[in-house]
Amino acid sequence: MVYAFGKGIYENEMINTKNKPYSACWMVFGRKSNCNIIIGKTVEVKKYWESFDISFSFQWFIFDTEEQMNAAIEEMISEPTPYITWMIYDVEDCIPNTFPDEKRGENRGNTRDEMFLFKTLHDEGED
């Protein structure tokens, strides 16, 4: 796990991001935001993350290979998010100090909405 405080990223003695070339940074910019996952080369994802002067919720995930990163993302988005939807962005499509543009991301849905819809339809038939 990589811990981030303020604008500095502090690595524990067990993980060195310089040896982890791929990263995913989970970012939520507000209560009515998407759950944005920025993926790509660790150096580029760090640059994008560091470009912001605002506070937002985030979590880092680092990987040895692109395949590991992609598998982890698939597992992550299989879970519901309390935010609007899961959005995946390649860091190359993100402009520094600018929220990700939804037109450039991939909307992967939200299993919470799917479960809610199914429950609602199912519950309506029981009355």
Sequence and secondary structure as in RCSB ss.txt:
>XXXX:A:sequence
MVYAFGKGIYENEMINTKNKPYSACWMVFGRKSNCNIIIGKTVEVKKYWESFDISFSFQWFIFDTEEQMNAAIEE
MISEPTPYITWMIYDVEDCIPNTFPDEKRGENRGNTRDEMFLFKTLHDEGED
>XXXX:A:secstr
 EEEETTEEEE TT  GGG  EEEEEEE STTS EEEEEEEHHHHHHHHHT  S  EEEEEEESSHHHHHHHHHH
HHTS  SSS EEEEEGGG  TTS   GGGSEEEE HHHHHHHHHHHHHHTT 
